Amino acid sequence: MKTRKAPPFDPQPFLASVGTGRAVLKYRRGKSIFRQGDPADAVFYIQKGKVQIAVVSDQGKEGVIAILEAGEFFGEGCLAGQPLHMASADAMAECVIVRIEKGRMVRELRDEPDFSQLFMTFLLSRNAQIEADLVDQLFNSSEKRLARTLLLLARYGMQDKPVRVVPKISQSTLAEMVGTTRSRVNFFLNKFKKLGFIEYNGELKINSSLLSVVLHD
């Protein structure tokens, strides 16, 4: 008699359901998910919506370090022993977030190799993104950094198709992400619009021709 193989582990039901150590939470736009300095005791997964990650310096200056969307994790620092959140997370739109307590996350990573691989793939991708951001800040002009940020927000270069329309985001937030002033962001956005690289009629649309700014020496 043949032994029936167990079905392969599908991480999506786990990430979409409630249970011991898991909760599915909804946040309205602008609501805080956690604040910098709060206890870091869970990992979060975005089912729907977009999340802004920002840090505040001792002098009170805020900087946006990431904008995350559906399919991404955050708060993973607790798995490395981080006792407090080093940044704040806020909903940029209507969000559905899965909160996975640290202990439950550790057990799933240990017991489910497919889930562990999914999470490791995410971490490696995040690390590569951080390295690329660092190179961008060190060697590229603010114009190139803005163009790259807009392309990333529109998901150019990602596995799925670009969305073209970027999430609603202020010029001040873009300036924080790029590391420049709001006036410079406004200047370059107007320049990109005149050149046909972007469109703006109530919503910001990114054309693939914006790549020429990033690739131009």
Number of C-alpha atoms within 10 A of each C-alpha: 3 4 5 6 6 6 6 8 12 11 15 11 9 14 21 16 11 15 10 8 13 21 17 18 15 17 17 14 15 14 16 15 18 17 18 16 12 13 14 22 20 21 22 23 22 23 21 17 21 22 28 21 23 21 19 14 8 7 6 8 9 14 20 21 17 15 19 20 21 15 14 17 20 17 24 20 16 18 16 7 10 14 14 16 20 18 20 20 24 21 25 23 19 16 23 20 25 24 23 23 18 19 13 16 21 14 10 15 16 11 11 14 12 15 20 17 12 12 17 13 12 15 16 11 11 14 12 12 12 14 11 12 17 12 11 17 15 9 10 15 14 19 20 23 22 24 24 22 17 25 23 15 21 22 18 19 10 10 7 8 10 18 14 19 18 17 19 11 13 9 16 17 19 20 21 18 19 27 16 17 15 16 12 15 22 15 11 16 21 16 14 20 16 11 12 13 20 22 19 12 6 7 12 19 19 27 19 14 13 20 17 12 16 17 9 7 7
